[in-house]
Amino acid sequence: MTEHTIPDSTLDTTVTADPQVGPEQHSGERKPRSLWNDAWDDLKHNPLFWISAVLIVIFVLMAAAPGLFTRTNPRACNLSAARHLPSAVHWFGTDVQGCDVYARTIYGARSSMLVGVLATLGTAILGSVIGLIAGFRGGWLDSLLSRLGDVFYAIPLLLGGIIILYTFPNRIGTPYIVIVLKVVGAVVILGWPSIARLMRSSVLQVMPNDYIQAARALGASPWRIITHHILPNAMAPVMVVATINLGAYIAIEATLSYLGIGLQEPAISWGVSISDASGLGYVRSAPHMLLFPSLFLSLAVLAFIFLGEAAQSAFDPKRH
């Protein structure tokens, strides 16, 4: 019997790629992608996200470690150097008391960011809990909580904050943290209904899904259903709105401080600096006193709003 050898070139062409088989079938099944994975992919390619994220990181560093940006004491003032224009010594000039505007602008980020973050956490937690209970339980409890939210929602946030802070004014010697918590409390009391409405709506959209019904059929406890199935799928809209609200709360703190009922001296914040720069014609004679705190305030507010808008676009289910 004669043996026939097959040329190597023939062997090379016997194995062909099947166009119907994807690379994931050669390496195993591909893991299913979640909304969070798709959202992150969108955010990575969004320039607006990176611009706002960089600005927010800078402001957070200013609030947490102002010594990285300046070594000047913001409370070290020299009346003989009052209202000096920006120079090599005082980059942003000096205010009416001779304090360095640059140092006060850097240190002012701490109070403004602190109020914004605490108010956002407070409204997000309180609103999420109330909205979750209302949407999950339903019935008379849903109606009661919804009507309660409508009462607070009808009060304008800024006007309500003015009324609350005028009702509980600050006294001489009131500790700094107490003043901050008063402002935060006023915002939380009036700001939670919008988050509660959003969370309730998200819960009602998630509840009819098959995996919720399957979990109930398998005997899962309400707590497990909420923590493992409802919250992971209902929190995205709340996080987006909370991010946008953070910028709005920073602006509200500045407004209340400008009116003299929010943060006050010796506290240092952008709102306090703007209030100090707005009297007795200082806007014309020393515009730098108003310009730089207002600029930093505007950048911080816009950074959080843009971040929220980028996240809103990324988490939109219609895009995935």
Short mmCIF file of the C-alpha atoms (twelve columns), coordinates in Angstrom:
data_MODEL
# 
_entry.id   MODEL 
# 
loop_
_atom_site.group_PDB 
_atom_site.id 
_atom_site.type_symbol 
_atom_site.label_atom_id 
_atom_site.label_alt_id 
_atom_site.label_comp_id 
_atom_site.label_asym_id 
_atom_site.label_seq_id 
_atom_site.Cartn_x 
_atom_site.Cartn_y 
_atom_site.Cartn_z 
_atom_site.pdbx_PDB_model_num 
ATOM 1   C CA . MET A 1   0.000   0.000   0.000  1 
ATOM 2   C CA . THR A 2   1.343   3.348   -0.995 1 
ATOM 3   C CA . GLU A 3   1.239   6.151   1.558  1 
ATOM 4   C CA . HIS A 4   0.385   9.609   0.323  1 
ATOM 5   C CA . THR A 5   1.718   12.628  2.162  1 
ATOM 6   C CA . ILE A 6   -0.290  15.788  2.261  1 
ATOM 7   C CA . PRO A 7   1.675   18.956  1.570  1 
ATOM 8   C CA . ASP A 8   1.960   21.474  4.361  1 
ATOM 9   C CA . SER A 9   0.239   24.078  2.232  1 
ATOM 10  C CA . THR A 10  -2.843  21.858  2.136  1 
ATOM 11  C CA . LEU A 11  -2.876  21.574  5.901  1 
ATOM 12  C CA . ASP A 12  -2.639  25.321  6.199  1 
ATOM 13  C CA . THR A 13  -5.802  25.826  4.196  1 
ATOM 14  C CA . THR A 14  -7.977  23.145  5.753  1 
ATOM 15  C CA . VAL A 15  -8.883  25.221  8.806  1 
ATOM 16  C CA . THR A 16  -11.028 28.205  7.933  1 
ATOM 17  C CA . ALA A 17  -12.726 30.716  10.137 1 
ATOM 18  C CA . ASP A 18  -16.457 30.333  10.421 1 
ATOM 19  C CA . PRO A 19  -17.978 33.754  9.845  1 
ATOM 20  C CA . GLN A 20  -20.915 32.761  12.021 1 
ATOM 21  C CA . VAL A 21  -18.716 32.230  15.075 1 
ATOM 22  C CA . GLY A 22  -17.710 35.313  17.007 1 
ATOM 23  C CA . PRO A 23  -14.580 35.662  19.085 1 
ATOM 24  C CA . GLU A 24  -16.595 35.387  22.254 1 
ATOM 25  C CA . GLN A 25  -17.661 31.840  21.288 1 
ATOM 26  C CA . HIS A 26  -14.036 30.722  21.030 1 
ATOM 27  C CA . SER A 27  -13.133 32.152  24.423 1 
ATOM 28  C CA . GLY A 28  -16.319 31.286  26.259 1 
ATOM 29  C CA . GLU A 29  -19.635 33.032  26.618 1 
ATOM 30  C CA . ARG A 30  -19.543 36.788  26.894 1 
ATOM 31  C CA . LYS A 31  -20.669 38.219  30.213 1 
ATOM 32  C CA . PRO A 32  -23.872 40.259  30.027 1 
ATOM 33  C CA . ARG A 33  -23.328 43.996  30.279 1 
ATOM 34  C CA . SER A 34  -25.199 46.084  32.815 1 
ATOM 35  C CA . LEU A 35  -26.512 49.615  32.526 1 
ATOM 36  C CA . TRP A 36  -23.636 50.769  34.753 1 
ATOM 37  C CA . ASN A 37  -21.035 49.297  32.355 1 
ATOM 38  C CA . ASP A 38  -22.660 50.937  29.353 1 
ATOM 39  C CA . ALA A 39  -22.936 54.245  31.203 1 
ATOM 40  C CA . TRP A 40  -19.244 54.199  32.102 1 
ATOM 41  C CA . ASP A 41  -18.321 53.507  28.478 1 
ATOM 42  C CA . ASP A 42  -20.334 56.551  27.430 1 
ATOM 43  C CA . LEU A 43  -18.836 58.739  30.144 1 
ATOM 44  C CA . LYS A 44  -15.284 57.800  29.177 1 
ATOM 45  C CA . HIS A 45  -15.844 59.234  25.710 1 
ATOM 46  C CA . ASN A 46  -17.646 62.390  26.856 1 
ATOM 47  C CA . PRO A 47  -15.316 65.444  27.067 1 
ATOM 48  C CA . LEU A 48  -17.861 67.289  29.211 1 
ATOM 49  C CA . PHE A 49  -17.573 64.564  31.843 1 
ATOM 50  C CA . TRP A 50  -13.787 64.844  32.050 1 
ATOM 51  C CA . ILE A 51  -13.812 68.650  32.173 1 
ATOM 52  C CA . SER A 52  -16.351 68.719  34.991 1 
ATOM 53  C CA . ALA A 53  -14.614 65.851  36.819 1 
ATOM 54  C CA . VAL A 54  -11.254 67.653  36.753 1 
ATOM 55  C CA . LEU A 55  -12.835 70.858  38.071 1 
ATOM 56  C CA . ILE A 56  -14.610 68.966  40.847 1 
ATOM 57  C CA . VAL A 57  -11.387 67.218  41.880 1 
ATOM 58  C CA . ILE A 58  -9.659  70.612  42.087 1 
ATOM 59  C CA . PHE A 59  -12.447 72.065  44.232 1 
ATOM 60  C CA . VAL A 60  -12.453 69.011  46.491 1 
ATOM 61  C CA . LEU A 61  -8.693  69.372  46.989 1 
ATOM 62  C CA . MET A 62  -9.173  73.066  47.752 1 
ATOM 63  C CA . ALA A 63  -11.761 72.172  50.391 1 
ATOM 64  C CA . ALA A 64  -9.855  69.257  51.911 1 
ATOM 65  C CA . ALA A 65  -6.294  70.604  51.725 1 
ATOM 66  C CA . PRO A 66  -6.226  74.370  51.066 1 
ATOM 67  C CA . GLY A 67  -2.588  74.418  52.153 1 
ATOM 68  C CA . LEU A 68  -1.706  72.832  48.816 1 
ATOM 69  C CA . PHE A 69  -2.762  76.018  47.043 1 
ATOM 70  C CA . THR A 70  -1.725  78.797  49.421 1 
ATOM 71  C CA . ARG A 71  0.311   79.321  52.566 1 
ATOM 72  C CA . THR A 72  -1.319  82.647  53.386 1 
ATOM 73  C CA . ASN A 73  -3.575  82.821  56.426 1 
ATOM 74  C CA . PRO A 74  -7.006  83.973  55.159 1 
ATOM 75  C CA . ARG A 75  -7.626  85.733  58.482 1 
ATOM 76  C CA . ALA A 76  -4.310  87.619  58.472 1 
ATOM 77  C CA . CYS A 77  -5.464  91.116  57.500 1 
ATOM 78  C CA . ASN A 78  -3.707  94.464  57.165 1 
ATOM 79  C CA . LEU A 79  -5.973  97.510  56.996 1 
ATOM 80  C CA . SER A 80  -3.215  99.603  55.436 1 
ATOM 81  C CA . ALA A 81  -3.313  97.249  52.430 1 
ATOM 82  C CA . ALA A 82  -7.100  97.281  52.033 1 
ATOM 83  C CA . ARG A 83  -8.625  97.063  48.541 1 
ATOM 84  C CA . HIS A 84  -5.308  96.668  46.765 1 
ATOM 85  C CA . LEU A 85  -5.540  95.477  43.181 1 
ATOM 86  C CA . PRO A 86  -4.129  92.078  42.153 1 
ATOM 87  C CA . SER A 87  -0.335  91.966  42.280 1 
ATOM 88  C CA . ALA A 88  2.560   89.548  42.586 1 
ATOM 89  C CA . VAL A 89  2.122   89.553  46.376 1 
ATOM 90  C CA . HIS A 90  -1.677  89.288  46.400 1 
ATOM 91  C CA . TRP A 91  -2.710  87.429  43.260 1 
ATOM 92  C CA . PHE A 92  -6.405  88.292  43.617 1 
ATOM 93  C CA . GLY A 93  -5.861  91.567  45.483 1 
ATOM 94  C CA . THR A 94  -7.106  92.353  49.000 1 
ATOM 95  C CA . ASP A 95  -10.553 93.043  50.451 1 
ATOM 96  C CA . VAL A 96  -11.870 95.917  52.595 1 
ATOM 97  C CA . GLN A 97  -10.075 94.583  55.676 1 
ATOM 98  C CA . GLY A 98  -6.799  93.972  53.884 1 
ATOM 99  C CA . CYS A 99  -7.235  90.193  53.780 1 
ATOM 100 C CA . ASP A 100 -5.822  88.247  50.842 1 
ATOM 101 C CA . VAL A 101 -8.685  87.537  48.424 1 
ATOM 102 C CA . TYR A 102 -6.882  84.559  46.891 1 
ATOM 103 C CA . ALA A 103 -6.464  82.857  50.274 1 
ATOM 104 C CA . ARG A 104 -10.082 83.558  51.228 1 
ATOM 105 C CA . THR A 105 -11.272 82.216  47.881 1 
ATOM 106 C CA . ILE A 106 -9.281  79.007  48.343 1 
ATOM 107 C CA . TYR A 107 -10.414 78.499  51.944 1 
ATOM 108 C CA . GLY A 108 -13.966 79.507  51.023 1 
ATOM 109 C CA . ALA A 109 -14.320 76.315  49.011 1 
ATOM 110 C CA . ARG A 110 -14.419 74.291  52.242 1 
ATOM 111 C CA . SER A 111 -17.599 75.837  53.660 1 
ATOM 112 C CA . SER A 112 -19.388 76.026  50.318 1 
ATOM 113 C CA . MET A 113 -18.536 72.430  49.386 1 
ATOM 114 C CA . LEU A 114 -19.345 71.193  52.894 1 
ATOM 115 C CA . VAL A 115 -22.826 72.701  52.800 1 
ATOM 116 C CA . GLY A 116 -23.419 71.374  49.285 1 
ATOM 117 C CA . VAL A 117 -22.257 67.831  50.047 1 
ATOM 118 C CA . LEU A 118 -24.099 67.535  53.380 1 
ATOM 119 C CA . ALA A 119 -27.299 68.965  51.907 1 
ATOM 120 C CA . THR A 120 -27.082 66.584  48.948 1 
ATOM 121 C CA . LEU A 121 -26.483 63.565  51.181 1 
ATOM 122 C CA . GLY A 122 -29.325 64.598  53.483 1 
ATOM 123 C CA . THR A 123 -31.868 65.126  50.724 1 
ATOM 124 C CA . ALA A 124 -30.755 61.995  48.851 1 
ATOM 125 C CA . ILE A 125 -30.975 59.721  51.902 1 
ATOM 126 C CA . LEU A 126 -34.230 61.133  53.293 1 
ATOM 127 C CA . GLY A 127 -35.909 61.394  49.898 1 
ATOM 128 C CA . SER A 128 -34.753 57.938  48.799 1 
ATOM 129 C CA . VAL A 129 -36.023 56.260  51.968 1 
ATOM 130 C CA . ILE A 130 -39.416 57.966  51.790 1 
ATOM 131 C CA . GLY A 131 -39.781 57.339  48.056 1 
ATOM 132 C CA . LEU A 132 -38.692 53.716  48.442 1 
ATOM 133 C CA . ILE A 133 -41.226 53.056  51.198 1 
ATOM 134 C CA . ALA A 134 -44.001 54.781  49.253 1 
ATOM 135 C CA . GLY A 135 -43.313 52.893  46.032 1 
ATOM 136 C CA . PHE A 136 -42.679 49.493  47.633 1 
ATOM 137 C CA . ARG A 137 -45.558 49.449  50.109 1 
ATOM 138 C CA . GLY A 138 -48.147 51.383  48.119 1 
ATOM 139 C CA . GLY A 139 -51.686 51.785  49.428 1 
ATOM 140 C CA . TRP A 140 -52.575 54.330  52.076 1 
ATOM 141 C CA . LEU A 141 -48.931 54.752  53.102 1 
ATOM 142 C CA . ASP A 142 -48.027 55.763  49.561 1 
ATOM 143 C CA . SER A 143 -50.864 58.303  49.495 1 
ATOM 144 C CA . LEU A 144 -49.885 59.734  52.887 1 
ATOM 145 C CA . LEU A 145 -46.202 60.139  52.040 1 
ATOM 146 C CA . SER A 146 -46.996 61.547  48.601 1 
ATOM 147 C CA . ARG A 147 -49.336 64.205  50.045 1 
ATOM 148 C CA . LEU A 148 -46.749 65.065  52.699 1 
ATOM 149 C CA . GLY A 149 -44.163 65.533  49.975 1 
ATOM 150 C CA . ASP A 150 -46.550 67.750  48.011 1 
ATOM 151 C CA . VAL A 151 -46.849 70.085  51.002 1 
ATOM 152 C CA . PHE A 152 -43.083 70.637  51.230 1 
ATOM 153 C CA . TYR A 153 -42.644 70.634  47.451 1 
ATOM 154 C CA . ALA A 154 -45.042 73.579  47.152 1 
ATOM 155 C CA . ILE A 155 -42.699 75.779  49.233 1 
ATOM 156 C CA . PRO A 156 -39.955 77.443  47.136 1 
ATOM 157 C CA . LEU A 157 -36.584 76.259  48.396 1 
ATOM 158 C CA . LEU A 158 -34.940 79.662  48.657 1 
ATOM 159 C CA . LEU A 159 -37.966 81.379  50.203 1 
ATOM 160 C CA . GLY A 160 -38.464 78.543  52.667 1 
ATOM 161 C CA . GLY A 161 -34.787 78.641  53.608 1 
ATOM 162 C CA . ILE A 162 -35.021 82.374  54.306 1 
ATOM 163 C CA . ILE A 163 -38.059 81.844  56.551 1 
ATOM 164 C CA . ILE A 164 -36.454 78.982  58.484 1 
ATOM 165 C CA . LEU A 165 -33.146 80.782  59.039 1 
ATOM 166 C CA . TYR A 166 -34.896 83.994  60.050 1 
ATOM 167 C CA . THR A 167 -36.956 81.993  62.541 1 
ATOM 168 C CA . PHE A 168 -33.812 80.466  64.066 1 
ATOM 169 C CA . PRO A 169 -31.213 83.255  63.804 1 
ATOM 170 C CA . ASN A 170 -27.572 82.856  64.727 1 
ATOM 171 C CA . ARG A 171 -26.397 84.409  67.965 1 
ATOM 172 C CA . ILE A 172 -23.034 85.947  68.726 1 
ATOM 173 C CA . GLY A 173 -20.610 83.134  69.413 1 
ATOM 174 C CA . THR A 174 -22.674 80.463  67.663 1 
ATOM 175 C CA . PRO A 175 -20.268 77.627  66.737 1 
ATOM 176 C CA . TYR A 176 -19.331 77.314  63.095 1 
ATOM 177 C CA . ILE A 177 -20.641 73.764  62.757 1 
ATOM 178 C CA . VAL A 178 -24.032 74.801  64.185 1 
ATOM 179 C CA . ILE A 179 -24.340 77.551  61.570 1 
ATOM 180 C CA . VAL A 180 -23.469 75.071  58.828 1 
ATOM 181 C CA . LEU A 181 -25.971 72.500  60.097 1 
ATOM 182 C CA . LYS A 182 -28.727 75.127  60.225 1 
ATOM 183 C CA . VAL A 183 -28.223 75.932  56.557 1 
ATOM 184 C CA . VAL A 184 -28.007 72.236  55.680 1 
ATOM 185 C CA . GLY A 185 -31.128 71.462  57.713 1 
ATOM 186 C CA . ALA A 186 -33.138 74.171  55.968 1 
ATOM 187 C CA . VAL A 187 -32.156 72.779  52.558 1 
ATOM 188 C CA . VAL A 188 -32.864 69.161  53.535 1 
ATOM 189 C CA . ILE A 189 -36.287 69.961  54.997 1 
ATOM 190 C CA . LEU A 190 -37.410 71.568  51.751 1 
ATOM 191 C CA . GLY A 191 -35.341 69.621  49.215 1 
ATOM 192 C CA . TRP A 192 -36.234 65.983  49.871 1 
ATOM 193 C CA . PRO A 193 -39.623 65.830  48.038 1 
ATOM 194 C CA . SER A 194 -38.077 65.997  44.548 1 
ATOM 195 C CA . ILE A 195 -35.804 63.038  45.339 1 
ATOM 196 C CA . ALA A 196 -38.696 61.131  46.944 1 
ATOM 197 C CA . ARG A 197 -40.844 61.599  43.845 1 
ATOM 198 C CA . LEU A 198 -38.064 60.379  41.591 1 
ATOM 199 C CA . MET A 199 -37.282 57.345  43.743 1 
ATOM 200 C CA . ARG A 200 -40.961 56.404  43.995 1 
ATOM 201 C CA . SER A 201 -41.296 56.598  40.218 1 
ATOM 202 C CA . SER A 202 -38.166 54.456  39.721 1 
ATOM 203 C CA . VAL A 203 -39.390 51.840  42.206 1 
ATOM 204 C CA . LEU A 204 -42.782 51.626  40.496 1 
ATOM 205 C CA . GLN A 205 -41.010 51.023  37.174 1 
ATOM 206 C CA . VAL A 206 -38.816 48.264  38.631 1 
ATOM 207 C CA . MET A 207 -41.475 46.444  40.660 1 
ATOM 208 C CA . PRO A 208 -43.343 44.727  37.758 1 
ATOM 209 C CA . ASN A 209 -40.156 43.145  36.355 1 
ATOM 210 C CA . ASP A 210 -39.927 39.361  36.245 1 
ATOM 211 C CA . TYR A 211 -36.903 39.098  38.531 1 
ATOM 212 C CA . ILE A 212 -38.817 40.859  41.320 1 
ATOM 213 C CA . GLN A 213 -41.720 38.430  40.975 1 
ATOM 214 C CA . ALA A 214 -39.303 35.499  40.860 1 
ATOM 215 C CA . ALA A 215 -37.577 36.663  44.039 1 
ATOM 216 C CA . ARG A 216 -40.924 36.888  45.809 1 
ATOM 217 C CA . ALA A 217 -41.936 33.440  44.567 1 
ATOM 218 C CA . LEU A 218 -38.692 32.010  45.956 1 
ATOM 219 C CA . GLY A 219 -39.518 33.466  49.372 1 
ATOM 220 C CA . ALA A 220 -37.004 36.324  49.448 1 
ATOM 221 C CA . SER A 221 -37.561 38.762  52.291 1 
ATOM 222 C CA . PRO A 222 -38.643 42.344  51.525 1 
ATOM 223 C CA . TRP A 223 -35.265 43.593  52.754 1 
ATOM 224 C CA . ARG A 224 -33.405 41.303  50.345 1 
ATOM 225 C CA . ILE A 225 -35.656 42.287  47.450 1 
ATOM 226 C CA . ILE A 226 -35.062 45.970  48.176 1 
ATOM 227 C CA . THR A 227 -31.287 45.772  48.651 1 
ATOM 228 C CA . HIS A 228 -30.470 43.205  45.939 1 
ATOM 229 C CA . HIS A 229 -33.006 43.906  43.212 1 
ATOM 230 C CA . ILE A 230 -34.777 47.261  43.581 1 
ATOM 231 C CA . LEU A 231 -32.081 49.673  44.753 1 
ATOM 232 C CA . PRO A 232 -29.397 48.671  42.197 1 
ATOM 233 C CA . ASN A 233 -31.899 49.280  39.386 1 
ATOM 234 C CA . ALA A 234 -33.612 52.382  40.801 1 
ATOM 235 C CA . MET A 235 -30.700 54.455  42.123 1 
ATOM 236 C CA . ALA A 236 -29.244 55.718  38.833 1 
ATOM 237 C CA . PRO A 237 -31.810 58.524  38.264 1 
ATOM 238 C CA . VAL A 238 -31.501 59.605  41.895 1 
ATOM 239 C CA . MET A 239 -27.708 59.836  41.654 1 
ATOM 240 C CA . VAL A 240 -27.962 61.934  38.496 1 
ATOM 241 C CA . VAL A 241 -30.407 64.426  40.009 1 
ATOM 242 C CA . ALA A 242 -28.473 64.546  43.296 1 
ATOM 243 C CA . THR A 243 -25.322 65.517  41.395 1 
ATOM 244 C CA . ILE A 244 -27.129 68.388  39.699 1 
ATOM 245 C CA . ASN A 245 -28.710 69.410  43.011 1 
ATOM 246 C CA . LEU A 246 -25.292 69.638  44.656 1 
ATOM 247 C CA . GLY A 247 -24.372 72.531  42.404 1 
ATOM 248 C CA . ALA A 248 -27.723 74.182  43.085 1 
ATOM 249 C CA . TYR A 249 -27.262 73.829  46.858 1 
ATOM 250 C CA . ILE A 250 -23.858 75.516  46.685 1 
ATOM 251 C CA . ALA A 251 -25.530 78.425  44.899 1 
ATOM 252 C CA . ILE A 252 -28.317 78.532  47.509 1 
ATOM 253 C CA . GLU A 253 -25.759 78.658  50.335 1 
ATOM 254 C CA . ALA A 254 -24.065 81.581  48.612 1 
ATOM 255 C CA . THR A 255 -27.406 83.355  48.209 1 
ATOM 256 C CA . LEU A 256 -28.368 82.865  51.857 1 
ATOM 257 C CA . SER A 257 -24.931 84.051  52.975 1 
ATOM 258 C CA . TYR A 258 -25.212 87.066  50.669 1 
ATOM 259 C CA . LEU A 259 -28.510 87.952  52.361 1 
ATOM 260 C CA . GLY A 260 -26.806 87.724  55.751 1 
ATOM 261 C CA . ILE A 261 -28.783 84.768  57.093 1 
ATOM 262 C CA . GLY A 262 -26.588 81.875  55.951 1 
ATOM 263 C CA . LEU A 263 -22.932 81.465  56.835 1 
ATOM 264 C CA . GLN A 264 -21.500 84.521  58.557 1 
ATOM 265 C CA . GLU A 265 -18.162 85.738  59.829 1 
ATOM 266 C CA . PRO A 266 -15.881 84.277  61.084 1 
ATOM 267 C CA . ALA A 267 -16.893 81.573  58.589 1 
ATOM 268 C CA . ILE A 268 -15.186 81.864  55.211 1 
ATOM 269 C CA . SER A 269 -17.189 80.963  52.126 1 
ATOM 270 C CA . TRP A 270 -17.717 82.231  48.624 1 
ATOM 271 C CA . GLY A 271 -21.104 83.606  49.609 1 
ATOM 272 C CA . VAL A 272 -19.642 85.553  52.537 1 
ATOM 273 C CA . SER A 273 -16.907 86.991  50.294 1 
ATOM 274 C CA . ILE A 274 -19.469 88.038  47.686 1 
ATOM 275 C CA . SER A 275 -21.589 89.663  50.387 1 
ATOM 276 C CA . ASP A 276 -18.599 91.602  51.748 1 
ATOM 277 C CA . ALA A 277 -17.685 92.799  48.251 1 
ATOM 278 C CA . SER A 278 -21.152 94.035  47.327 1 
ATOM 279 C CA . GLY A 279 -21.566 96.994  49.666 1 
ATOM 280 C CA . LEU A 280 -20.642 100.685 49.673 1 
ATOM 281 C CA . GLY A 281 -19.776 100.846 45.986 1 
ATOM 282 C CA . TYR A 282 -16.969 98.296  46.192 1 
ATOM 283 C CA . VAL A 283 -18.095 96.772  42.889 1 
ATOM 284 C CA . ARG A 284 -16.828 99.889  41.087 1 
ATOM 285 C CA . SER A 285 -13.818 100.777 43.202 1 
ATOM 286 C CA . ALA A 286 -12.546 97.220  43.833 1 
ATOM 287 C CA . PRO A 287 -14.224 94.835  41.365 1 
ATOM 288 C CA . HIS A 288 -11.661 92.099  42.032 1 
ATOM 289 C CA . MET A 289 -13.234 91.525  45.446 1 
ATOM 290 C CA . LEU A 290 -16.424 90.352  43.738 1 
ATOM 291 C CA . LEU A 291 -14.962 88.884  40.558 1 
ATOM 292 C CA . PHE A 292 -12.850 86.013  41.865 1 
ATOM 293 C CA . PRO A 293 -15.226 84.512  44.488 1 
ATOM 294 C CA . SER A 294 -18.065 84.778  41.954 1 
ATOM 295 C CA . LEU A 295 -15.935 83.087  39.295 1 
ATOM 296 C CA . PHE A 296 -15.045 80.147  41.540 1 
ATOM 297 C CA . LEU A 297 -18.660 79.835  42.678 1 
ATOM 298 C CA . SER A 298 -19.894 79.772  39.084 1 
ATOM 299 C CA . LEU A 299 -17.296 77.194  38.028 1 
ATOM 300 C CA . ALA A 300 -18.198 74.905  40.938 1 
ATOM 301 C CA . VAL A 301 -21.923 75.120  40.236 1 
ATOM 302 C CA . LEU A 302 -21.456 74.551  36.500 1 
ATOM 303 C CA . ALA A 303 -19.069 71.634  37.098 1 
ATOM 304 C CA . PHE A 304 -21.662 69.692  39.100 1 
ATOM 305 C CA . ILE A 305 -24.465 70.581  36.697 1 
ATOM 306 C CA . PHE A 306 -22.413 69.448  33.688 1 
ATOM 307 C CA . LEU A 307 -21.413 66.255  35.485 1 
ATOM 308 C CA . GLY A 308 -25.053 65.542  36.229 1 
ATOM 309 C CA . GLU A 309 -26.061 66.178  32.629 1 
ATOM 310 C CA . ALA A 310 -23.309 63.884  31.358 1 
ATOM 311 C CA . ALA A 311 -24.446 61.164  33.761 1 
ATOM 312 C CA . GLN A 312 -28.073 61.709  32.764 1 
ATOM 313 C CA . SER A 313 -27.194 61.126  29.134 1 
ATOM 314 C CA . ALA A 314 -25.060 58.081  29.956 1 
ATOM 315 C CA . PHE A 315 -27.719 56.417  32.127 1 
ATOM 316 C CA . ASP A 316 -30.525 56.982  29.615 1 
ATOM 317 C CA . PRO A 317 -31.934 53.460  28.962 1 
ATOM 318 C CA . LYS A 318 -33.068 54.496  25.473 1 
ATOM 319 C CA . ARG A 319 -29.413 54.768  24.406 1 
ATOM 320 C CA . HIS A 320 -28.611 51.182  25.393 1 
# 
